[in-house]
Amino acid sequence: MSLILNIDTATETAQVNFARDGIVLQSLQNVSQKDHASFVQVAIQQLLQSAALSLNDVDAIAVTAGPGSYTGLRVGMSSAKGLCYALNKPLIALNTLEVLTVAAIQEINVATSILYCPMIDARRMEVFTALYTQTLTSALQPCAMVLNEDSFTDQLQQNPIVFFGSGAAKWQAVCKHSNASFAVVSNVINAMAHLSDNYFQKQAFANLAYTEPFYLKEFQDKI
């Protein structure tokens, strides 16, 4: 049994939820990126009241560690670590690209041979991206990539790939390969709850003192 507080402020839409055994009990979202910092603590308190829970009931706190917005990652990580220190609870640090991929796997009914490519917009033609199999095995390590018409050429020749996330639209405008498909993925809340529960069951906790956001590249004022 697990009760996990999940905090995600990595991208344009922030969300906070409480999940028991990977099933979301209560959640709140914020779509104004500049307000993520003020949103998190207020959302936690509202959810505690709504679900009749106490922070002491929580077994662990999970946070999207990156990649994503530099400021957003700092907001989420500092909030999660602060609560872990105060409550003496373990920290679960999740890769944002893996969370998006779990959402895609849950939502898209495709053949097992396909690769999943999450894309987080990183301004202009750049994205934070990676490639995963249906078992979440990495086929391309997370990276910051400047997209052009030759991107993913080798991978697309070998496998069909489904692209999704906030950066996928600008890639769709230049990608003409027949093995490329595009999807809208929205189930991030449930995906994060599912993945954080998996980490909890494996006792895959982050080092509270040394865990830092996974920026992938140097500071930018916004993604």
C-alpha positions in Angstrom: 0.0 0.0 0.0 1.2 3.5 -0.8 0.0 7.0 -0.5 2.1 9.4 -2.6 2.0 13.1 -3.1 2.9 13.8 -6.7 4.2 17.3 -7.8 4.7 18.2 -11.4 5.8 21.8 -12.3 8.2 20.9 -15.2 6.1 22.2 -18.1 3.4 24.7 -19.0 0.8 22.9 -17.0 1.5 22.1 -13.3 -0.3 19.5 -11.4 -0.4 18.2 -7.8 -2.2 15.0 -6.8 -2.5 12.4 -4.1 -2.5 8.8 -5.3 -3.1 5.6 -3.4 -1.5 2.5 -5.0 -1.0 4.3 -8.3 -4.7 5.5 -8.5 -5.3 9.3 -8.3 -7.5 10.3 -5.4 -7.6 14.1 -5.8 -5.8 16.4 -8.2 -5.5 20.0 -9.1 -3.9 21.7 -12.2 -2.5 25.2 -13.0 -2.1 26.3 -16.6 -0.4 29.6 -15.9 3.3 28.8 -15.9 4.3 32.0 -14.1 2.1 31.0 -11.2 3.5 27.5 -10.6 5.4 28.6 -7.5 2.3 30.1 -5.7 0.1 27.2 -6.9 1.9 24.2 -5.4 1.5 24.8 -1.6 -2.1 26.1 -2.0 -3.0 23.1 -4.1 -1.6 20.7 -1.5 -3.6 22.3 1.3 -6.8 22.3 -0.8 -6.3 18.6 -1.7 -5.6 17.6 1.9 -8.8 19.2 3.0 -10.8 17.8 0.1 -9.5 14.2 0.6 -9.5 14.4 4.5 -5.8 13.6 4.6 -2.8 14.7 6.6 0.7 15.1 5.2 1.8 12.7 7.8 -0.3 10.0 6.1 1.9 10.3 3.0 4.4 7.5 2.4 6.6 9.3 -0.2 6.7 12.5 -2.3 7.3 12.3 -6.0 8.4 15.1 -8.3 9.2 15.5 -12.0 12.9 16.2 -11.9 13.2 17.2 -15.5 13.9 18.0 -18.2 11.6 21.0 -18.5 11.3 24.7 -17.6 14.4 25.7 -15.5 12.3 27.8 -13.1 9.5 25.2 -13.0 11.9 22.4 -12.1 13.4 24.4 -9.3 9.9 25.1 -7.9 8.9 21.5 -7.9 12.2 20.1 -6.6 12.4 22.6 -3.8 8.8 22.0 -2.7 9.2 18.2 -2.7 12.6 18.2 -0.9 11.3 20.7 1.7 8.4 18.5 2.5 10.5 15.4 2.6 12.9 17.0 5.0 10.1 18.3 7.2 8.1 15.0 7.2 11.0 12.6 7.1 9.6 11.0 3.9 11.4 9.5 0.9 11.8 11.4 -2.3 10.9 9.9 -5.7 12.5 11.8 -8.7 10.9 11.1 -12.0 12.1 11.9 -15.5 9.5 14.1 -17.2 10.0 12.4 -20.6 9.3 9.0 -19.0 6.1 10.3 -17.4 4.9 11.6 -20.8 5.8 8.2 -22.3 3.8 6.3 -19.7 0.9 8.5 -20.5 1.3 7.7 -24.2 1.6 4.0 -23.6 -1.6 4.1 -21.6 -3.5 6.1 -24.1 -2.3 4.8 -27.5 -3.2 1.3 -28.7 -0.4 0.5 -31.0 1.9 -2.4 -32.0 4.6 -3.4 -29.5 7.3 -2.7 -32.2 6.7 1.0 -32.2 8.9 3.5 -30.5 7.6 6.4 -28.3 9.1 9.9 -28.7 8.1 12.5 -26.1 9.0 16.1 -27.0 9.0 19.0 -24.6 9.2 22.4 -26.3 12.5 24.2 -25.5 12.0 27.3 -27.7 12.5 27.8 -31.4 13.2 24.5 -33.1 14.7 22.8 -30.0 13.1 20.1 -27.9 13.9 17.9 -25.0 13.4 14.4 -26.2 14.2 10.7 -26.0 13.1 7.4 -27.5 11.5 4.6 -25.5 10.1 1.1 -26.2 6.7 0.0 -24.9 8.5 -1.4 -21.8 10.1 2.0 -21.2 13.5 0.8 -22.2 15.6 3.7 -23.6 16.3 3.6 -27.4 17.7 7.2 -27.3 18.9 8.8 -24.1 17.2 12.1 -23.1 18.8 15.0 -24.9 18.3 18.6 -26.1 17.8 18.4 -29.9 17.5 21.1 -32.5 15.1 19.7 -35.0 15.6 19.7 -38.8 14.3 17.6 -41.6 17.0 15.0 -41.0 16.2 14.4 -37.4 15.4 10.8 -36.4 16.2 9.6 -40.0 18.0 6.5 -38.9 15.5 5.5 -36.2 12.5 6.1 -38.6 14.0 3.8 -41.2 14.1 1.0 -38.7 10.9 1.5 -36.6 7.6 3.4 -36.7 7.7 6.2 -34.1 4.9 8.1 -32.5 5.7 11.7 -31.5 3.8 13.6 -28.8 4.2 16.4 -26.2 4.4 20.1 -26.4 7.3 20.1 -28.9 5.8 17.6 -31.4 3.8 20.1 -33.4 6.8 21.9 -34.8 8.4 18.6 -35.7 5.2 17.5 -37.4 5.5 20.6 -39.7 8.8 19.4 -41.1 8.6 15.6 -40.7 7.4 13.8 -43.8 8.5 10.2 -43.1 5.8 7.5 -43.5 6.9 5.8 -40.3 6.2 8.9 -38.2 2.8 9.4 -36.5 1.7 12.0 -34.1 -0.6 11.9 -31.0 -2.1 14.2 -28.4 -1.3 12.8 -24.9 -3.2 14.3 -22.0 -3.3 11.6 -19.2 -0.1 12.9 -17.4 -1.7 13.0 -14.0 -2.6 9.3 -14.0 0.7 8.4 -15.7 2.8 10.1 -13.0 0.7 8.4 -10.2 1.3 5.0 -11.9 5.1 5.6 -12.4 5.7 6.9 -8.9 3.9 3.9 -7.4 6.2 1.6 -9.4 9.2 3.5 -8.0 7.8 3.2 -4.5 7.3 -0.5 -4.8 10.9 -1.0 -5.9 12.1 1.4 -3.1 13.8 3.4 -5.9 14.2 6.6 -3.8 16.3 9.6 -4.7 19.1 10.9 -2.4 17.4 13.7 -0.6 20.6 15.7 0.0 22.2 15.4 -3.5 19.3 15.2 -5.9 19.1 18.2 -8.3 16.8 19.0 -11.2 17.7 17.3 -14.5 18.1 20.4 -16.7 19.7 18.8 -19.7 21.1 22.1 -20.8 22.2 25.5 -19.4 19.7 28.0 -17.9 17.1 29.7 -20.1 14.5 32.0 -18.7 11.7 29.9 -20.1 11.2 26.9 -22.4 
